[in-house]
Amino acid sequence: QVHLVESGGGLVQPGRSLRLSCVASGTVYKVHHMSWYRQPPGKERELVASFTTGGNTNYADSVKGRFTISRDNAENTIHLQMNMLKPEDTAVYFCNADGVAYLYGILQEFDRWGQGTQVTVSS
């Protein structure tokens, strides 16, 4: 099985920083893409940052210049450095990954979500 575990969320004052991490573990053979999404209270889940197929980065307009996505391919890990946080960044942040894994002994495609980590920006 494949598991995604996020960490690093918490309560922070406006203007401060947080760093989120997500690790894909289990029977992973190869990870193709890893991305960060968030779901603000009462709203739909939205893409925050991701790596494109060509290895470039893609950000939501609302976080450009403040958030930075990075990855450690050897560890199947991505990070989200969030600077200059605003109250509107308050949300549950989710990691998503897709790739190939041994599922029930067979190499299969997978697409998984983590359980989410709460980020609250408030004074």
C-alpha positions in Angstrom: 0.0 0.0 0.0 0.9 3.6 -0.4 0.7 6.2 2.4 1.1 9.9 2.3 1.8 11.7 5.6 1.8 15.4 5.9 3.4 17.3 8.8 4.3 20.9 9.8 0.9 22.5 10.2 -0.1 24.7 13.1 -1.2 28.1 14.4 0.9 31.0 13.3 0.5 34.8 13.4 0.1 36.8 10.1 3.4 37.5 8.4 5.1 34.5 9.9 6.3 31.3 8.2 5.6 27.6 8.2 7.1 24.6 6.4 5.0 21.6 5.5 6.4 18.3 4.5 4.8 15.2 2.8 6.3 11.8 2.6 5.1 9.0 0.3 5.9 5.6 1.8 5.0 2.0 1.5 5.3 -0.1 -1.7 6.1 2.9 -3.9 8.0 2.0 -7.1 8.1 5.4 -8.6 6.4 8.7 -7.9 5.4 10.7 -11.0 3.9 13.9 -9.5 3.5 15.4 -6.0 1.4 18.4 -5.3 0.0 20.5 -2.5 -3.7 21.4 -2.3 -5.7 23.2 0.4 -9.3 23.4 1.5 -10.3 26.6 3.3 -13.3 26.4 5.7 -16.5 26.1 3.7 -14.8 26.2 0.4 -13.7 23.7 -2.3 -10.2 22.1 -2.4 -7.8 24.1 -4.5 -4.4 23.5 -6.0 -1.6 25.5 -4.2 1.6 24.3 -5.8 2.8 21.5 -7.9 5.6 20.2 -10.2 4.8 20.1 -13.9 5.7 17.1 -16.0 8.8 19.0 -17.2 9.9 19.5 -13.6 8.9 23.2 -13.5 6.8 24.6 -10.7 3.3 25.8 -10.8 1.6 28.0 -8.1 -1.8 29.4 -7.4 -1.9 33.2 -8.1 -2.7 33.8 -4.4 0.5 32.3 -3.2 3.0 33.3 -5.9 6.1 35.0 -4.4 5.2 33.7 -0.9 5.2 29.9 -1.1 7.9 27.6 -2.5 7.5 24.0 -3.3 10.6 21.7 -3.2 11.2 18.0 -3.4 13.6 15.3 -2.5 13.2 12.6 -5.1 15.3 10.1 -3.3 13.0 10.3 -0.3 9.7 10.7 -2.2 9.2 13.9 -0.2 8.0 17.3 -1.0 8.0 20.5 1.1 6.0 23.7 1.0 7.7 26.7 2.5 5.1 29.2 3.3 6.3 32.8 4.0 4.4 36.0 4.8 1.3 34.0 5.8 -2.1 35.7 5.7 -5.4 34.8 7.4 -6.8 33.8 4.1 -4.2 31.0 3.9 -6.0 29.3 6.7 -7.0 25.9 5.5 -6.4 22.1 5.7 -3.4 21.4 3.5 -3.3 18.1 1.6 -0.6 16.4 -0.3 -1.4 14.4 -3.4 0.9 12.0 -5.2 0.6 9.7 -8.2 2.9 7.1 -9.6 3.4 3.4 -9.7 3.4 1.0 -6.7 3.3 -2.6 -5.9 -0.4 -3.1 -4.9 -1.3 -6.7 -4.0 2.0 -7.8 -5.5 1.4 -6.2 -8.9 2.8 -3.0 -10.3 -0.1 -0.6 -10.6 -0.8 3.1 -11.0 -1.8 4.9 -7.8 -3.2 8.3 -6.9 -3.3 9.1 -3.2 -4.2 11.9 -0.8 -2.7 12.5 2.6 -4.9 13.0 5.7 -4.3 16.7 5.7 -2.6 19.1 8.1 -4.3 22.2 9.6 -2.8 25.6 9.0 -4.3 28.5 10.9 -3.1 32.0 10.5 -4.5 34.3 13.1 -3.4 37.0 15.5 
